[in-house]
Amino acid sequence: MERSTIKLEVSLINKIKEIQALNGYKSVNETVKHILPQGTVTPEIVTYEQPAFTLKSGDIYKNISWSELKLNFNCIFLNQTYFIKK
């Protein structure tokens, strides 16, 4: 088993030891395993940009945002080859 060392504030270590004593856990690792959830739960906020316009093909609608429009315009513009007559 791989081991590592972490530095914690003394107040946190004391809280972990208190939880360990109250619940009868045998080690700090066991205590931490019970304190931490089995996975992480982070709220995610999703914001949608107002579409610049909507394309329709039959029953399919595709919203095109300003960001997509700008990105694609820049890609098209950068890929163009211009020939200048002298």
N, C-alpha and C positions, 0 to 999 in steps of 0.2 A: 504494500500500500504506500502510495506516495504521500509524503508529509511536507508541510510548509510552515512557516512561522509568520504570524501577523502581530502587529502592535496595536493594542487597544487602550483606550483611556481606562484608568483605574476604576472609575465609577461604573463603566460597562462591565469590567471583569467582576466587580463585586456583585452586580445584578445577576450575572450569569451564574456565579457561585451560589447566590441565594436561591435562584430557580432550581439549580442542581440539588441543593440540600432539601428544599421543600418537596420536590418530586421524586427524590431518591435515585436520580440519575447517577450512573457510575463514573462518567467522564464528561469533560467539557464538550467533546465531540458529540456525545449522545444528547447533551443539553441543547446544543446548537441545532442538531437535527430536528428536535422537537419544537424549537422556537421558529425556525424557518419553515415556510410553506414548501410543499412538494414541487411547486412550480412558482413562477413569478406572475403576478397579475398587475399589469400596468394599464391604466386607462389610455385609450388611444382616441385622439380627436382627429376626425377627418373633415376637411373642408373642401368643398367643391367650388371651382371657379365658375363664374357665370359664363355660359357659352357665348362665343362671338356670333356663331350662327349654327344652324342644324342642317345636316344633309339627310335627305330622305331617299331611300331606294326600296320601293314596294312597301312592305310593312316594317322595314328596319329604319330606325332613326339613329343618327350619329351626331352627338354634340361635339363641336369643335371649339375648344377654349382658345383664348387669346394666347396663352403660353404655347400651345401646340402650333397655332398658326405662325407665331413668331419663330419658333424653333424650325419648323419646316421651311419657312421663307428663307431663313439664314442658311439652311442646308442647301436649298436650291440655288440661292444666290452664290454661295461659295463654290458650288460645283459647275457653275456656268463658265464657259470659255468664250471670251469676247474677241472678235477679230476687228481690228481697226484698219480701215482703208486709208492708204496714204496718197 
